[in-house]
Amino acid sequence: FLATISHSNQADFREAPKDLDIWDRGARLLAVGPRHWRFSIEIRSVRLTERGANVFVSYSYPPLKQPRPFRTNPPNLLRKKATVSMPHSFAAYTLTSNFDDLQAGLEASPLYLEVWHRDLYRKDSVVGIAEADLGQLSSQPLQNSIKLRSSVEGFRSLDQVCPIIDEDGSQVGALRVVVFLEDLGLVPGSKAPATFGPAVAAVKSHRQVRNAKQDDLIAPLKGAYELEMWRQAEEEKFRVYLLDQEQELQNRLEEEFRQKEDLRAADFAERKAKLQGLEGNVRRKLQELQERELAVLAEETKVSTLKEETKRRMGMAVSQHEDATRREATEAE
């Protein structure tokens, strides 16, 4: 079964035959006039060589007229010198343009992919910028796949590994990006120029014959392909379920942590209030003791003054008594 799947994947993508001049010319002729295009960008992987980071990639490509920049989510933790695939990194955009204007726009506007580091406690910082040259996309060989709808008239793909350059101009890693350009056909109501009518008809006839042969080749593999698609769909559902469970667990843990923080803050505030009350009582007792000490010092000073006054008076009394005794003795003689 695995061998069948591998053979199916190899048969899914076939380059348009290049040995026929009519097909080489027709690939260009079919692109004449305004057409619908699907432009897809997939950021396959990122590798950092100088540091580890919690990485997500963002870009805003002017020709796509995006309402807001695209970025991969969630951020992916990268270790130094480890190549890691980026989650949810695919985006598709629909354009309306003729082939020449589209080619000129791709050649004039390189795709700048910003590699960011997500920090929970600081502002996001730029690790570096990778530049992808999309001018080569229109020159890639036209391919077809059974995975595409019958309305798609082929696609081109460009796989590039771009260096990541930091603000100092040094290379800090590499980023792999794959770009797809699908031709969805003419805009309704528009027609190719009449001068190209026979060539266009010949190319379409050749394409119909080729598609019929392809259908005969891939018919035995449709069952295996449908089973593989079912498996991928189930894996995606399970992945979404795991993400939901992870988010629910994270929310529950955050709520428990918040409640514990609230209890801790309330307990801290209560103990702080008790300590502040005890400190106030100690300050009042200290002030009372200081006041009592001042009162005792004042009493001691007062007693000392009275003691000195008493000694002075006693001395004066003794002197007066001795003087009186002498006078009496003198008078008696």
GUTORTOR-751299 format. One line per 5 residues: number of its first residue (from 1); for each residue x, z, y of N, C-alpha, C. Coordinates in Angstrom, 2 decimals. Example, Ala and Ser with C-alpha at 12.3 -4.5 7.8 and 13.67 -1.06 7.14 Angstrom:
<pts>
1> 13.19,7.80,-5.69,12.30,7.80,-4.50,13.20,7.80,-3.30; 12.85,7.08,-2.25,13.67,7.14,-1.06,12.90,7.87,0.03 .
</pts>
This chain:
<pts>
1> 0.83,0.00,-1.22,0.00,0.00,0.00,0.86,0.00,1.27; 1.93,0.82,1.27,2.82,0.85,2.42,3.48,-0.50,2.63; 3.82,-1.16,1.55,4.42,-2.49,1.68,3.43,-3.45,2.29; 2.15,-3.31,1.91,1.11,-4.18,2.48,0.97,-3.95,3.97; 0.99,-2.67,4.37,0.88,-2.34,5.79,2.07,-2.90,6.55 .
6> 3.29,-2.75,5.98,4.47,-3.28,6.65,4.37,-4.78,6.82; 3.89,-5.48,5.75,3.73,-6.93,5.85,2.67,-7.28,6.88; 1.61,-6.41,6.95,0.56,-6.65,7.95,1.10,-6.53,9.35; 1.94,-5.50,9.60,2.50,-5.33,10.94,3.39,-6.50,11.30; 4.12,-7.03,10.30,4.97,-8.17,10.60,4.15,-9.41,10.88 .
11> 2.97,-9.52,10.23,2.13,-10.70,10.43,1.28,-10.59,11.67; 1.16,-9.35,12.22,0.32,-9.16,13.40,0.84,-9.93,14.58; 2.17,-9.94,14.78,2.76,-10.54,15.96,3.56,-11.77,15.56; 3.13,-12.91,16.06,3.84,-14.16,15.80,4.02,-14.88,17.11; 5.23,-15.34,17.34,5.48,-16.10,18.55,4.80,-17.45,18.43 .
16> 4.39,-17.96,19.59,3.79,-19.28,19.60,4.82,-20.31,19.17; 4.42,-21.33,18.40,5.38,-22.34,17.94,6.06,-23.02,19.10; 7.38,-23.05,19.06,8.15,-23.62,20.16,8.72,-25.00,19.81; 8.45,-25.47,18.58,8.98,-26.76,18.20,8.12,-27.91,18.69; 6.92,-27.61,19.19,6.02,-28.65,19.67,6.08,-28.71,21.18 .
21> 6.41,-29.88,21.71,6.47,-30.02,23.16,5.11,-29.79,23.79; 4.05,-30.19,23.10,2.70,-30.02,23.68,2.40,-28.55,23.90; 2.86,-27.69,22.98,2.60,-26.25,23.14,3.45,-25.68,24.28; 4.72,-26.09,24.37,5.58,-25.61,25.45,4.98,-25.96,26.81; 4.47,-27.18,26.93,3.84,-27.57,28.20,2.48,-26.89,28.36 .
26> 1.76,-26.75,27.26,0.41,-26.19,27.35,0.39,-24.74,27.76; 1.41,-23.96,27.35,1.46,-22.55,27.76,1.48,-22.43,29.27; 2.11,-23.39,29.91,2.15,-23.39,31.38,0.86,-23.97,31.97; 0.33,-25.03,31.34,-0.85,-25.68,31.89,-2.08,-24.78,31.81; -2.19,-24.01,30.72,-3.35,-23.14,30.57,-3.36,-22.03,31.61 .
31> -2.22,-21.77,32.24,-2.15,-20.70,33.24,-2.50,-21.20,34.63; -2.87,-22.50,34.78,-3.19,-23.04,36.09,-4.53,-22.51,36.56; -4.63,-22.17,37.86,-5.88,-21.66,38.42,-5.98,-20.15,38.33; -6.93,-19.56,39.02,-7.10,-18.09,38.99,-7.53,-17.61,37.61; -6.86,-16.58,37.13,-7.11,-16.07,35.78,-7.15,-14.55,35.81 .
36> -7.75,-14.03,34.76,-7.73,-12.57,34.56,-6.53,-12.23,33.69; -5.82,-11.15,34.07,-4.66,-10.67,33.32,-4.82,-9.18,33.06; -4.34,-8.77,31.92,-4.25,-7.33,31.65,-2.78,-6.96,31.63; -2.40,-6.07,32.55,-1.01,-5.65,32.73,-0.90,-4.21,32.22; -0.10,-4.00,31.17,0.00,-2.69,30.53,1.44,-2.18,30.60 .
41> 1.57,-0.88,30.84,2.89,-0.24,30.91,2.89,0.96,29.96; 3.89,1.02,29.11,4.04,2.14,28.18,5.45,2.71,28.30; 5.52,3.99,28.62,6.81,4.68,28.71,7.10,5.27,27.32; 8.01,4.62,26.60,8.23,4.99,25.20,8.98,6.30,25.05; 10.12,6.44,25.73,10.96,7.62,25.50,11.86,7.87,26.70 .
46> 12.37,9.11,26.75,13.31,9.52,27.80,14.46,10.27,27.13; 15.67,10.04,27.63,16.86,10.73,27.13,17.70,11.18,28.32; 17.99,12.50,28.37,18.82,13.05,29.44,20.19,13.40,28.86; 21.24,13.06,29.59,22.60,13.27,29.10,23.33,14.42,29.78; 22.81,14.91,30.91,23.54,15.93,31.68,22.89,17.30,31.65 .
51> 21.62,17.37,31.30,20.90,18.65,31.36,19.61,18.53,30.56; 19.00,19.68,30.28,17.67,19.70,29.71,16.65,19.89,30.82; 15.40,19.50,30.58,14.37,19.61,31.60,13.00,19.52,30.96; 12.00,20.00,31.71,10.59,19.88,31.33,10.05,18.66,32.06; 10.05,17.51,31.39,9.98,16.21,32.06,8.60,15.60,32.01 .
56> 8.20,14.98,33.14,7.12,14.01,33.14,7.55,12.84,34.02; 6.94,11.67,33.78,7.33,10.43,34.47,6.16,9.94,35.31; 6.47,9.49,36.51,5.44,9.02,37.44,5.88,7.68,38.03; 4.87,6.82,38.32,5.18,5.56,39.00,3.96,5.08,39.77; 4.22,4.30,40.79,3.18,3.64,41.58,3.69,2.23,41.87 .
61> 3.03,1.23,41.25,3.50,-0.15,41.33,2.58,-0.91,42.30; 3.08,-1.35,43.45,2.22,-1.97,44.48,1.38,-3.14,43.98; 1.90,-4.08,43.16,1.04,-5.19,42.73,-0.20,-4.75,41.96; -0.19,-3.55,41.38,-1.35,-3.09,40.61,-2.43,-2.47,41.48; -2.08,-2.12,42.74,-3.03,-1.51,43.68,-3.69,-0.27,43.06 .
66> -2.85,0.62,42.55,-3.35,1.85,41.92,-3.95,2.78,42.96; -5.09,3.41,42.67,-5.66,4.38,43.62,-4.79,5.63,43.76; -4.04,5.96,42.72,-3.12,7.10,42.77,-2.00,6.85,41.77; -0.84,7.45,41.95,0.28,7.23,41.03,-0.07,7.68,39.61; 0.43,6.95,38.64,0.26,7.33,37.24,1.39,8.28,36.84 .
71> 1.05,9.25,35.99,2.09,10.12,35.46,1.72,10.58,34.06; 2.73,10.80,33.24,2.52,11.27,31.88,2.13,12.74,31.92; 1.32,13.14,30.94,0.83,14.51,30.91,0.54,14.89,29.46; 0.91,16.09,29.01,1.59,17.16,29.76,3.09,16.92,29.83; 3.83,17.70,30.65,5.29,17.56,30.68,5.89,17.85,29.30 .
76> 6.97,17.17,29.01,7.61,17.27,27.70,8.98,17.93,27.86; 9.24,18.91,27.00,10.51,19.65,27.07,11.61,18.84,26.38; 12.64,18.48,27.15,13.75,17.67,26.65,15.02,18.52,26.59; 15.68,18.46,25.46,17.00,19.06,25.35,18.05,18.04,25.75; 19.19,18.53,26.12,20.29,17.65,26.54,20.69,16.70,25.41 .
81> 20.80,15.39,25.75,21.22,14.34,24.83,20.26,14.17,23.65; 18.99,14.49,23.85,17.96,14.27,22.82,16.96,13.25,23.34; 16.61,12.28,22.51,15.64,11.25,22.87,14.25,11.70,22.42; 13.31,11.78,23.36,11.98,12.31,23.08,10.93,11.32,23.56; 9.91,11.09,22.73,8.79,10.24,23.13,7.91,10.98,24.13 .
86> 7.34,10.25,25.08,6.50,10.85,26.10,5.03,10.75,25.69; 4.26,11.84,25.82,2.84,11.80,25.44,1.98,11.17,26.53; 0.90,10.52,26.10,-0.08,9.93,27.02,0.63,9.09,28.09; 1.44,8.15,27.62,2.29,7.38,28.54,1.85,5.93,28.69; 0.68,5.57,28.16,0.22,4.17,28.21,-0.88,4.03,29.25 .
91> -0.82,2.95,30.02,-1.87,2.65,31.01,-2.00,1.14,31.11; -3.25,0.66,31.24,-3.54,-0.77,31.34,-4.30,-1.04,32.64; -3.98,-2.14,33.27,-4.59,-2.52,34.54,-5.03,-3.99,34.47; -6.13,-4.32,35.14,-6.65,-5.69,35.15,-6.36,-6.32,36.51; -5.81,-7.54,36.46,-5.47,-8.27,37.67,-6.16,-9.62,37.66 .
96> -6.35,-10.19,38.85,-6.86,-11.54,39.00,-5.90,-12.31,39.89; -5.27,-13.34,39.33,-4.26,-14.09,40.08,-3.94,-15.36,39.31; -3.34,-16.32,40.01,-2.81,-17.46,39.27,-1.41,-17.12,38.77; -0.91,-17.97,37.87,0.35,-17.67,37.21,1.52,-17.62,38.19; 1.56,-18.55,39.15,2.69,-18.60,40.09,2.74,-17.36,40.97 .
101> 1.58,-16.95,41.52,1.55,-15.76,42.37,1.92,-14.51,41.58; 1.43,-14.43,40.35,1.75,-13.27,39.52,3.24,-13.23,39.22; 3.82,-14.35,38.87,5.25,-14.40,38.58,6.07,-14.03,39.81; 5.66,-14.55,40.99,6.39,-14.23,42.23,6.30,-12.74,42.54; 5.12,-12.16,42.34,4.96,-10.72,42.60,5.81,-9.87,41.67 .
106> 5.89,-10.24,40.39,6.71,-9.49,39.45,8.19,-9.60,39.79; 8.63,-10.77,40.21,10.04,-10.95,40.56,10.41,-10.21,41.85; 9.44,-10.11,42.77,9.75,-9.49,44.07,9.64,-7.97,44.04; 8.92,-7.41,43.07,8.65,-5.96,43.07,9.15,-5.33,41.77; 10.33,-4.72,41.78,10.76,-3.97,40.59,9.90,-2.72,40.41 .
111> 9.83,-2.25,39.19,9.05,-1.05,38.85,9.98,0.16,38.90; 9.66,1.10,39.80,10.45,2.33,39.93,9.74,3.46,39.20; 10.41,4.04,38.22,9.86,5.12,37.40,10.58,6.41,37.78; 9.82,7.36,38.32,10.40,8.62,38.77,10.32,9.66,37.64; 11.46,10.23,37.30,11.53,11.26,36.26,11.58,12.62,36.97 .
116> 10.57,13.47,36.70,10.43,14.77,37.38,10.63,15.91,36.40; 11.06,17.05,36.96,11.17,18.30,36.20,10.08,19.25,36.68; 9.26,19.75,35.74,8.19,20.69,36.06,8.68,22.13,35.84; 8.60,22.94,36.90,8.99,24.35,36.85,7.77,25.18,37.20; 7.50,26.22,36.37,6.31,27.04,36.58,6.41,27.88,37.85 .
121> 7.63,28.19,38.27,7.80,29.13,39.38,8.40,28.48,40.62; 8.71,27.18,40.55,9.26,26.48,41.71,8.57,25.14,41.88; 8.85,24.51,42.99,8.29,23.19,43.26,8.93,22.16,42.33; 8.13,21.16,41.88,8.66,20.11,41.02,9.83,19.40,41.70; 10.84,19.06,40.91,12.03,18.41,41.46,12.29,17.10,40.72 .
126> 12.86,16.12,41.45,13.15,14.81,40.88,14.47,14.87,40.11; 14.43,14.48,38.83,15.65,14.40,38.04,16.39,13.11,38.37; 15.66,12.01,38.49,16.26,10.73,38.81,15.21,9.63,38.81; 15.63,8.41,39.12,14.74,7.26,39.19,15.31,6.14,38.33; 14.43,5.51,37.53,14.81,4.36,36.71,14.14,3.11,37.29 .
131> 14.89,2.03,37.35,14.38,0.77,37.90,14.27,-0.27,36.80; 13.05,-0.82,36.62,12.81,-1.85,35.61,12.56,-3.18,36.32; 13.29,-4.20,35.90,13.14,-5.55,36.47,12.08,-6.30,35.67; 10.92,-6.53,36.29,9.81,-7.19,35.60,9.80,-8.70,35.83; 10.79,-9.21,36.53,10.84,-10.64,36.76,11.03,-11.44,35.49 .
136> 11.58,-10.79,34.43,11.81,-11.48,33.16,10.55,-11.56,32.30; 9.49,-10.83,32.69,8.31,-10.75,31.85,7.64,-12.11,31.67; 7.51,-12.88,32.74,6.80,-14.16,32.66,7.57,-15.19,31.84; 8.87,-14.97,31.63,9.67,-15.92,30.86,9.77,-15.53,29.38; 9.14,-14.42,28.98,9.16,-14.01,27.58,8.27,-14.93,26.75 .
141> 8.56,-15.11,25.47,7.75,-16.00,24.62,6.32,-15.50,24.48; 5.39,-16.44,24.43,3.98,-16.12,24.25,3.74,-15.70,22.81; 3.02,-14.59,22.60,2.75,-14.06,21.27,1.25,-13.90,21.06; 0.86,-13.74,19.79,-0.53,-13.50,19.44,-0.60,-12.40,18.41; -1.73,-11.71,18.34,-1.90,-10.60,17.41,-3.34,-10.52,16.97 .
146> -3.56,-10.16,15.70,-4.92,-9.99,15.19,-5.58,-8.75,15.79; -4.78,-7.85,16.38,-5.34,-6.66,16.99,-6.01,-6.96,18.31; -5.72,-8.13,18.88,-6.31,-8.49,20.17,-7.62,-9.21,19.96; -8.51,-9.11,20.94,-9.78,-9.81,20.87,-9.55,-11.32,20.94; -10.55,-12.07,20.44,-10.41,-13.52,20.43,-10.38,-14.10,21.84 .
151> -10.88,-13.32,22.85,-10.89,-13.82,24.22,-9.50,-13.80,24.85; -8.57,-13.07,24.23,-7.22,-13.00,24.77,-6.44,-14.23,24.32; -5.88,-14.96,25.25,-5.17,-16.19,24.94,-3.66,-15.97,24.83; -3.26,-14.87,24.23,-1.85,-14.58,24.03,-1.34,-13.54,25.00; -0.16,-13.02,24.71,0.44,-11.99,25.57,1.95,-12.12,25.53 .
156> 2.59,-11.52,26.52,4.04,-11.44,26.60,4.42,-9.98,26.71; 5.56,-9.63,26.16,6.03,-8.25,26.21,7.49,-8.21,26.63; 7.85,-7.12,27.31,9.22,-6.92,27.77,9.61,-5.48,27.49; 10.64,-5.31,26.69,11.13,-3.98,26.29,12.48,-3.75,26.98; 12.54,-2.72,27.82,13.76,-2.46,28.58,14.17,-1.00,28.44 .
161> 15.48,-0.76,28.40,16.06,0.58,28.48,16.77,0.67,29.83; 16.23,1.50,30.72,16.70,1.56,32.10,17.49,2.84,32.33; 18.62,2.77,33.02,19.37,4.00,33.34,18.62,4.83,34.37; 18.70,6.15,34.23,18.11,7.09,35.18,19.20,7.51,36.15; 19.00,7.23,37.43,20.00,7.51,38.45,19.51,8.67,39.32 .
166> 20.39,9.68,39.52,19.99,10.81,40.36,20.30,10.51,41.83; 20.05,11.51,42.70,20.21,11.30,44.14,21.67,11.10,44.54; 22.61,11.48,43.67,24.04,11.27,43.97,24.54,9.91,43.49; 23.65,9.13,42.87,24.05,7.83,42.36,24.66,7.86,40.98; 24.59,8.98,40.29,25.17,9.10,38.95,24.08,8.91,37.90 .
171> 24.45,8.35,36.76,23.51,8.17,35.67,23.37,9.48,34.90; 22.12,9.94,34.78,21.86,11.21,34.11,21.04,11.03,32.84; 20.74,9.78,32.47,19.97,9.57,31.25,19.49,8.13,31.17; 18.54,7.90,30.26,17.98,6.57,30.07,16.50,6.68,29.76; 15.75,5.67,30.16,14.30,5.63,29.97,13.94,4.28,29.36 .
176> 13.15,4.31,28.29,12.70,3.07,27.65,11.25,2.80,28.04; 11.00,1.61,28.56,9.66,1.22,28.99,9.34,-0.14,28.39; 8.10,-0.30,27.93,7.61,-1.57,27.38,6.44,-2.04,28.23; 6.51,-3.29,28.69,5.48,-3.85,29.56,4.83,-5.03,28.84; 3.49,-5.08,28.87,2.73,-6.15,28.25,1.94,-6.89,29.32 .
181> 1.85,-8.21,29.16,1.04,-9.05,30.04,0.15,-9.92,29.17; -1.18,-9.66,29.21,-2.14,-10.40,28.39,-2.90,-11.38,29.28; -3.08,-12.59,28.77,-3.85,-13.62,29.46,-5.28,-13.55,28.96; -6.21,-13.13,29.84,-7.62,-12.98,29.47,-8.45,-14.22,29.78; -7.81,-15.26,30.27,-8.53,-16.51,30.48,-8.88,-16.75,31.93 .
186> -9.50,-17.92,32.18,-9.88,-18.32,33.52,-10.95,-17.41,34.09; -10.91,-17.24,35.41,-11.98,-16.52,36.10,-13.27,-17.34,35.97; -14.40,-16.73,35.60,-15.65,-17.49,35.46,-15.97,-18.29,36.72; -16.32,-19.58,36.52,-16.66,-20.44,37.64,-15.51,-21.28,38.13; -14.28,-20.98,37.67,-13.12,-21.77,38.08,-12.70,-22.68,36.95 .
191> -12.07,-23.79,37.27,-11.64,-24.77,36.28,-10.21,-25.19,36.57; -9.54,-25.63,35.54,-8.19,-26.17,35.71,-8.28,-27.53,36.37; -7.24,-27.99,37.11,-7.27,-29.30,37.73,-7.52,-30.40,36.72; -8.25,-31.49,37.16,-8.62,-32.57,36.26,-7.42,-33.29,35.71; -6.31,-33.34,36.45,-5.12,-34.07,36.00,-4.51,-33.45,34.75 .
196> -4.82,-32.17,34.50,-4.28,-31.51,33.33,-5.27,-31.47,32.18; -6.42,-32.14,32.33,-7.48,-32.04,31.32,-7.05,-32.45,29.94; -6.46,-33.64,29.71,-6.07,-34.03,28.35,-5.06,-33.08,27.73; -4.09,-32.64,28.53,-3.07,-31.72,27.96,-3.69,-30.40,27.57; -4.58,-29.90,28.44,-5.24,-28.62,28.13,-6.08,-28.75,26.88 .
201> -6.81,-29.86,26.74,-7.64,-30.06,25.55,-6.78,-30.12,24.30; -5.63,-30.81,24.39,-4.75,-30.91,23.22,-4.19,-29.55,22.83; -3.82,-28.77,23.84,-3.29,-27.44,23.55,-4.34,-26.56,22.90; -5.56,-26.60,23.44,-6.64,-25.77,22.87,-6.96,-26.21,21.45; -6.95,-27.52,21.18,-7.19,-28.00,19.82,-6.11,-27.50,18.88 .
206> -4.86,-27.57,19.34,-3.76,-27.05,18.52,-3.92,-25.56,18.26; -4.38,-24.86,19.28,-4.56,-23.41,19.13,-5.67,-23.10,18.14; -6.74,-23.85,18.16,-7.83,-23.61,17.22,-7.37,-23.81,15.79; -6.59,-24.89,15.54,-6.06,-25.13,14.19,-5.15,-23.98,13.77; -4.29,-23.57,14.67,-3.37,-22.49,14.35,-4.10,-21.19,14.06 .
211> -5.14,-20.87,14.85,-5.92,-19.65,14.64,-6.63,-19.68,13.30; -7.12,-20.86,12.89,-7.78,-20.97,11.59,-6.80,-20.67,10.46; -5.57,-21.18,10.59,-4.56,-20.90,9.57,-4.21,-19.41,9.56; -4.14,-18.84,10.73,-3.84,-17.40,10.80,-4.93,-16.59,10.12; -6.19,-16.96,10.33,-7.30,-16.22,9.72,-7.20,-16.25,8.21 .
216> -6.81,-17.41,7.64,-6.67,-17.50,6.19,-5.54,-16.60,5.69; -4.48,-16.48,6.48,-3.34,-15.66,6.05,-3.63,-14.17,6.12; -4.39,-13.76,7.13,-4.55,-12.32,7.35,-5.83,-11.76,6.75; -6.68,-12.62,6.17,-7.93,-12.11,5.61,-7.69,-11.03,4.56; -6.71,-11.19,3.62,-6.50,-10.13,2.61,-6.02,-8.82,3.21 .
221> -5.49,-8.86,4.42,-4.91,-7.65,5.01,-5.88,-6.91,5.91; -7.09,-7.46,6.11,-8.02,-6.82,7.04,-8.44,-5.45,6.56; -8.65,-5.33,5.23,-9.05,-4.02,4.71,-7.99,-2.97,4.97; -6.72,-3.31,4.70,-5.62,-2.36,4.95,-5.51,-2.06,6.43; -5.70,-3.08,7.26,-5.62,-2.87,8.70,-6.73,-1.95,9.19 .
226> -7.98,-2.17,8.69,-9.09,-1.31,9.10,-8.86,0.13,8.65; -8.30,0.30,7.44,-7.99,1.65,6.97,-6.94,2.31,7.85; -5.95,1.55,8.26,-4.91,2.08,9.14,-5.49,2.46,10.50; -6.40,1.62,11.02,-7.06,1.93,12.29,-7.90,3.20,12.18; -8.60,3.36,11.02,-9.40,4.57,10.82,-8.50,5.80,10.77 .
231> -7.35,5.66,10.08,-6.42,6.79,10.00,-5.90,7.17,11.38; -5.54,6.17,12.18,-5.04,6.45,13.53,-6.11,7.09,14.39; -7.37,6.61,14.24,-8.48,7.21,15.01,-8.69,8.66,14.62; -8.64,8.94,13.31,-8.81,10.33,12.86,-7.67,11.21,13.34; -6.45,10.67,13.32,-5.31,11.43,13.83,-5.49,11.73,15.31 .
236> -5.99,10.75,16.05,-6.21,10.98,17.48,-7.28,12.05,17.71; -8.37,12.00,16.92,-9.40,13.04,17.04,-8.83,14.42,16.73; -8.03,14.49,15.65,-7.44,15.78,15.29,-6.47,16.26,16.36; -5.72,15.31,16.95,-4.80,15.68,18.02,-5.56,16.23,19.22; -6.68,15.59,19.56,-7.52,16.08,20.66,-8.08,17.45,20.33 .
241> -8.51,17.65,19.06,-9.01,18.96,18.65,-7.95,20.04,18.78; -6.70,19.71,18.36,-5.62,20.68,18.49,-5.32,21.00,19.96; -5.38,19.98,20.81,-5.16,20.22,22.24,-6.24,21.13,22.82; -7.50,20.91,22.39,-8.60,21.78,22.85,-8.39,23.21,22.38; -7.99,23.36,21.11,-7.75,24.70,20.59,-6.59,25.38,21.32 .
246> -5.55,24.58,21.59,-4.40,25.13,22.32,-4.81,25.57,23.72; -5.64,24.76,24.39,-6.10,25.12,25.73,-6.97,26.37,25.70; -7.84,26.45,24.67,-8.70,27.64,24.54,-7.87,28.90,24.30; -6.86,28.78,23.42,-5.99,29.93,23.16,-5.21,30.31,24.41; -4.73,29.32,25.14,-3.99,29.60,26.37,-4.88,30.31,27.39 .
251> -6.14,29.84,27.52,-7.06,30.49,28.46,-7.35,31.94,28.05; -7.51,32.16,26.72,-7.78,33.52,26.26,-6.59,34.44,26.51; -5.39,33.93,26.22,-4.19,34.74,26.47,-4.01,35.03,27.96; -4.30,34.04,28.80,-4.20,34.26,30.24,-5.21,35.30,30.70; -6.43,35.28,30.13,-7.44,36.27,30.51,-7.02,37.67,30.07 .
256> -6.50,37.79,28.83,-6.02,39.10,28.37,-4.87,39.60,29.23; -3.97,38.71,29.56,-2.84,39.11,30.41,-3.33,39.55,31.79; -4.32,38.84,32.33,-4.86,39.21,33.65,-5.52,40.58,33.60; -6.29,40.84,32.52,-6.92,42.15,32.40,-5.88,43.26,32.29; -4.82,43.03,31.50,-3.76,44.04,31.38,-3.07,44.25,32.73 .
261> -2.86,43.19,33.47,-2.25,43.31,34.79,-3.14,44.11,35.73; -4.47,43.87,35.66,-5.40,44.63,36.50,-5.35,46.12,36.16; -5.33,46.44,34.84,-5.26,47.85,34.43,-3.95,48.48,34.88; -2.86,47.74,34.72,-1.56,48.26,35.13,-1.53,48.51,36.64; -2.10,47.58,37.41,-2.11,47.72,38.86,-2.97,48.92,39.27 .
266> -4.14,49.11,38.59,-5.00,50.26,38.91,-4.30,51.57,38.58; -3.63,51.64,37.40,-2.90,52.85,37.01,-1.76,53.13,37.99; -1.06,52.11,38.40,0.02,52.28,39.36,-0.51,52.79,40.70; -1.65,52.23,41.16,-2.23,52.67,42.43,-2.66,54.13,42.34; -3.24,54.54,41.18,-3.67,55.93,41.01,-2.48,56.88,41.03 .
271> -1.42,56.54,40.31,-0.23,57.41,40.29,0.43,57.45,41.66; 0.42,56.33,42.35,1.00,56.30,43.69,0.23,57.22,44.63; -1.12,57.21,44.51,-1.94,58.08,45.35,-1.64,59.55,45.06; -1.47,59.88,43.76,-1.15,61.28,43.40,0.19,61.70,43.97; 1.18,60.82,43.83,2.51,61.14,44.36,2.48,61.29,45.88 .
276> 1.70,60.44,46.55,1.59,60.55,48.00,0.92,61.87,48.41; -0.12,62.30,47.63,-0.75,63.59,47.92,0.20,64.74,47.71; 0.98,64.69,46.60,1.96,65.76,46.34,3.02,65.79,47.43; 3.45,64.61,47.87,4.44,64.56,48.94,3.88,65.17,50.23; 2.60,64.92,50.52,1.99,65.52,51.71,1.94,67.04,51.63 .
281> 1.62,67.55,50.44,1.58,69.02,50.27,2.96,69.63,50.46; 3.98,68.97,49.90,5.35,69.48,50.04,5.78,69.49,51.50; 5.41,68.41,52.22,5.76,68.37,53.64,5.08,69.49,54.43; 3.79,69.76,54.11,3.10,70.86,54.81,3.74,72.20,54.50; 4.08,72.47,53.23,4.73,73.72,52.88,6.09,73.86,53.58 .
286> 6.83,72.77,53.64,8.11,72.81,54.32,7.94,73.12,55.80; 6.93,72.52,56.42,6.69,72.80,57.84,6.30,74.26,58.06; 5.48,74.81,57.15,5.10,76.22,57.27,6.33,77.12,57.13; 7.21,76.82,56.16,8.42,77.62,55.99,9.31,77.55,57.22; 9.43,76.36,57.81,10.24,76.23,59.03,9.64,77.07,60.16 .
291> 8.32,77.04,60.30,7.68,77.84,61.34,7.90,79.33,61.09; 7.79,79.78,59.83,8.04,81.19,59.52,9.49,81.57,59.81; 10.42,80.67,59.49,11.83,80.94,59.76,12.06,81.11,61.26; 11.43,80.27,62.07,11.56,80.40,63.52,10.98,81.72,64.00; 9.85,82.13,63.42,9.23,83.41,63.82,10.14,84.60,63.47 .
296> 10.76,84.56,62.25,11.66,85.64,61.84,12.87,85.69,62.77; 13.43,84.52,63.12,14.57,84.49,64.03,14.18,85.08,65.39; 12.97,84.78,65.86,12.52,85.33,67.14,12.39,86.85,67.07; 11.85,87.38,65.95,11.72,88.83,65.78,13.08,89.50,65.71; 14.01,88.84,64.99,15.36,89.40,64.90,16.01,89.47,66.27 .
301> 15.82,88.43,67.07,16.38,88.44,68.42,15.77,89.55,69.26; 14.46,89.72,69.13,13.77,90.77,69.88,14.27,92.17,69.47; 14.43,92.40,68.17,14.91,93.71,67.69,16.33,93.97,68.18; 17.16,92.92,68.15,18.54,93.08,68.62,18.57,93.45,70.10; 17.68,92.82,70.90,17.62,93.14,72.33,17.19,94.59,72.54 .
306> 16.17,95.04,71.81,15.71,96.42,71.95,16.80,97.42,71.53; 17.54,97.07,70.51,18.62,97.94,70.02,19.68,98.10,71.10; 20.07,97.00,71.73,21.07,97.07,72.79,20.56,97.91,73.97; 19.27,97.68,74.33,18.69,98.44,75.44,18.67,99.95,75.13; 18.36,100.27,73.88,18.31,101.70,73.48,19.71,102.32,73.56 .
311> 20.73,101.61,73.10,22.11,102.11,73.18,22.51,102.33,74.63; 22.15,101.40,75.49,22.52,101.52,76.90,21.87,102.76,77.53; 20.57,102.96,77.21,19.88,104.12,77.78,20.46,105.43,77.24; 20.78,105.44,75.96,21.37,106.66,75.38,22.73,106.96,76.03; 23.49,105.94,76.27,24.78,106.14,76.94,24.61,106.72,78.35 .
316> 23.62,106.19,79.07,23.36,106.69,80.42,22.89,108.14,80.37; 22.05,108.47,79.38,21.55,109.85,79.27,22.67,110.82,78.96; 23.58,110.41,78.07,24.72,111.29,77.72,25.62,111.50,78.94; 25.81,110.43,79.70,26.67,110.55,80.89,26.03,111.48,81.91; 24.72,111.33,82.11,24.03,112.20,83.07,24.09,113.67,82.61 .
321> 23.97,113.91,81.29,24.02,115.28,80.77,25.41,115.88,80.98; 26.45,115.11,80.71,27.82,115.61,80.91,28.06,115.92,82.38; 27.58,115.04,83.29,27.76,115.29,84.72,27.05,116.58,85.13; 25.84,116.76,84.63,25.08,117.97,84.97,25.81,119.21,84.43; 26.38,119.16,83.23,27.11,120.29,82.64,28.32,120.63,83.49 .
326> 29.06,119.63,83.99,30.23,119.87,84.80,29.84,120.54,86.13; 28.74,120.03,86.72,28.32,120.61,87.99,27.95,122.08,87.81; 27.26,122.38,86.72,26.86,123.77,86.50,28.10,124.66,86.28; 29.08,124.15,85.56,30.31,124.93,85.32,31.05,125.17,86.64; 31.08,124.21,87.50,31.77,124.33,88.77,31.05,125.34,89.65 .
331> 29.76,125.27,89.67,29.01,126.20,90.49,29.16,127.63,89.97; 29.28,127.81,88.65,29.41,129.16,88.06,30.78,129.75,88.42; 31.82,129.00,88.52,33.14,129.49,88.87,33.12,129.93,90.34 .
</pts>
